[in-house]
Amino acid sequence: MSPTDFLHGVEIAGIDAVKLVHYALLASIALGAAVAARAVISATDPYKIVDVESPSIAPSNIDTSGLTPRSLAINPAQKTLVLITAGQSLMADVFGPTVYVPANGAVIDNFNIYDGEAYPFGPKPAIGTGGWGGNVGPYLGDLFISNGVFNRVIVVPIAVTGTAIDQWVGDGPYAGRFAVAMKRLASRGITPSTPGVTFMVAWGQGEKDTDLGTPQALYAANLKAWIAQVRAAGFPGKIFVNIETMSSGVVSSAIQAAQMSVVDNVGVWQGANWDALGESYRVDGTHPSDAGAPTFATNLYNAICGSGALF
């Protein structure tokens, strides 16, 4: 079983069919509707996605009840950005305590990697990632649309709160999320070669590794491995890596140096320097406040636009 088959799952090997059915029945009794809400398997998908119990992805984070799917038809005469946001909480739904509803919401979509559909942002937290509040995606979408950079923005949130870099590579539980996102998009006819479409990735992660004291060399090696996975998944576009390590007011110069070490201004650019935004922009020394969130988003927007041609 490869990580591209499952977002994060377990393989049960060497169990005969009778025992497997027995275990499945026990599991259904114990977990009931919660398991059903957390597993998304479609026979029409080109692969299977199974989300097992994780403290970072709650049933509400993949609950689309009350939301109407949007058309994913691409207008080749317009400029469409597909923005994949990955990493941990500042790229998840902890970007300000309050859910942000974009002013240009009609042309800013929340693409859900669990079902391959697009939904509006708000009033629920963004679908497909963890957390309970705002998300950087619709903030960026508003900036791109209002400033005439793109006509439409499809945000693909895949971040998982509280994660360390080593959980995103190799056999880590979230190593398959990026490849799943690319496959989901391709299944809807959206690829980097689709006329009118630009793909882009924003990586924001490092706070957990500050807490863990991850050495610079190890973080850099894992980040390079994650970038290699992104390329292997068929992504040819720009990757933006944030300088992002502040946890409870503490930053890590080692992690900062590791993040800067992968920047070559050819395929990988420096994203936001969110460590430059101190505690006055944050609610807890880590996460943006509602007042600070627009500054965080503008910081990343400016870094992206400063990288050169986007389309």
N, C-alpha and C positions, 0 to 999 in steps of 0.2 A: 504494500500500500504506500503510495507516494503522498507527500504533503499536498500535492495539487488535487488529490481526490477528496481530501477532507480539510475543512478549516482548522479544526483541532478535534481529533477523535482518537479512539483506541481500536486496535484490531484484536479480535478474539480468535485465537488459532487453536487447533487441536481439540475442539469441543464438538461432540457429535450432535446431530440434528435434534434429537430428542432433548438433550440437555440444553441446547441453545434455545429451543422453544420454551422450555421450563423457565430458564433465566429471563427470557423476554417477558413472560407472563408475570413473574415476580416483580420485574422492573416496572411494568405498566401499572401494577397495583400500588406500588410504593410511590411512584412519581406522578401518575395520572396525567392531568392536563398540562402540568409544568413541562414534562418531557415533550409532549406533543407540540407545545409552543416553542420549544427550543430546537426542534429537528425539522429541517426543511429538505425534503427529498422529492424531486420531480422526475418522472420518467421521461419527460421531454428534454431535460437538461443533457448536455454532452458530458456530464460528470455528476457525481453525487456530492452534496454538501451536507455535513452533519455537524451541528454545533452541540457539544456535550456541556454538561454543567460547568460553568465558569463564574466566579464571583464578579468578573468584569463585564460580562454580557448578560444582562437581565432579560427576562421574557419581554418586558416593556420595550427594550431596545430593538426588538425585531417584530413588534406587534404593529401591523399595518391596518388594523381594524379602524374603520371610519375614514380611511384615506383612499382617494381615487387615483388609480394609476394614470400616468400621463403618457402621451405618445412619445416614442423615442425615435421617430422618423427624423432624419437629418436633412436639413436644407443645405445643399452644397453651395448655394449662392451666398450663404451667410457664414460668419466665423463662429465656430462652436469650440469651446474649450472643454475637454474632459480632464478634470482635476482630481487626482487620487491623493487623498490625505492619509498619511500613515504615521504610526508612532504610538505615543501614549496620551495622557489625559488632555494636554493642551491642543491636540489634534482630534480629540474625542468630544463628547458632550459635557465638558467641564470648562468651556470657554466662556466664562461668565455664568453666574447663577441663573440668569433668566434666559429662556429660549428666545433667540433672535429671529424675527420674521422679516425677510428681506423686502425692501421697497420694490425691487424688480423681480418679485417672486414668480411672476408668470413665465419668466425665461431663465430661472435658476432651479435646477432639478436636483433632488436627492436620489441618487441611484443606489438601490439596495442590493448588496451582493448575496443576500439570502434568497431572493426570489427573481432577481433580474428585472425588476420593475423600477420605474421612476415615480417619485412622489413629490409633492410640494414640501418646502421647509416650513415647519410650524403648523399647528400650535404645539405638537409633540416635539420632544428632542429628536435630532437627526436619527434616521433609521440605519442600522447596520454597524453601529459602533457603540461604545459603552458610555455611561454617564447619564446625567439627568438635567443638564442645563443647556447653555448655548453651544454653538459649534462655529469654528472659524470659517467653514465653507461658505455659508450664505453671506457673511461679511465680505469675503473676498469676491464672491459673485457680484454683489452690489457695486464694489469698486470697479471691477472689470466692465460691467455693463454701463454704469453711470459715466465712466470716462471714455466710452466708445471703443474699448480695446477688443471686446468680443460682443457678439449679438446674443449668444446663449452660453450658459455655463452649466455643465453636468458635473456635480460634485459626487465623488465616490468615496465615502468615509469608511476606512478600514481600521482605524486606530483602536487600540485596546488599552484601557486605563491601567496604570500601575505596572506596566511591563518593562522588563529589562531587555537590552539589545540581544542577548543570547537566546531569548525566546522567539526571535523573529528569523532565526537562521537554522540551517541544518535540519535536525529533527525537532526543533522547537515547536511548541503548540500553535504558534501563529505564523510559522514559516510559509504556509500555503496560501495565506490570505491574498497576497498580491496576485499570484497566478490565477486564483479563483476569480478575482475582480476582472482580470483581462479576459478570461474565458466567458464570464457572464456578459461582458460588453460585446464580445465577438458573437455570442449567440443571438444578440439583438442587432447584429449588422454594424456594430461600431468598433472599428479597429484604427490603428495609426495610419492606415492607408485610405481610410474613408475620406472622400473629397470634402473639403470645408472643415475638417476636424483637426485640432491640435491636442495632443496628449501632454500632460505635465504631472510630475509627482512632487509633493511637498512632504518631507520627512521631519517630524518634530518629536524628539525623544532624547532622554538623557538624565531626567530627574531621578529615575529609579537607580541608575548606575552611579549617580552621585551618592545616593543613600548607601549603596553597596560598596562603594570605594573601588569600582572597577578600574584596573590599571589602564593607562593610555594605550599601550600596545594591543591589549586584548580588545578594548572597545574598537579601536581602529580596524583591527582584523575582522571583527564581526560586522562592522558597518560596510567594509569592502565586500564581505560575503553577501550581505543583504543586497547591495547594489548589483552584484553579479547575478543574484536570483531575479532581480527586476529585469535585467537585460535578457536573461534566459527565458523569461516569460513573454518575450516579444515586444518589450517596451523600448523604443529607440529615442524617446524624447528627453527633454530637460528634467534633471533631478535637482531639487533644491533641498539642501541640508541646513537646518537651523542650527545656530549656536544656542543651545538650550540645555541648561543643566540645573537651574535654580530650584532647589527644594527646601522649603521652609526657610528661605532667605540665604541659603548656603549654595555657592556655586563650586564647580570642580574645574580647575584649570587643566587637569589631565584630560577630562572628557571634552572640554572645549578644543584643546589642541588636536585630539583625535578627530573631532568633527571637521575642523579646518583642514586636516591632512588629506581628506578625500577630494577636496575641491580642486578642479583642474580648469574650470571655465571653458571646457569643451563639451563634456557630457554631464558634469556635476558642478553646480554653482552653490555659493553660500546663500542660504535663505535668510530668514529673519535673524537678527541678533536679539533674541528675547531676553537674554541674560542682562542686556543693557537697560531693561525696564525693571526698575526696582520695586520694592514692596508697596510703594504708594499706588502702583497700578494693579495690585493683587489683593485678594481677600485673605490669604493665609500664608503669604510668602512664597506661594507656588503658582496658584491659578489666577487668571485675570478676574478682576472685578467687572461689574457691568460697565462702570465708567472707564475702566482701563482697556476693555476688550477692543474697542475701535482702534486704539493706538497699536495694540499688538497686531491686529489685522493689517493696518496701514503699513507697519514695519515690514511685514512679509510681502505685501503687494509691491512696495517700492523696490524691494530686493529682486522680485521676479521681473518687474518692468525694466530694471537696470541691467538685466542680463543680455539685452540685445533683442533682436527680432523674435517675436513670439509666434508668428503665424507664417 
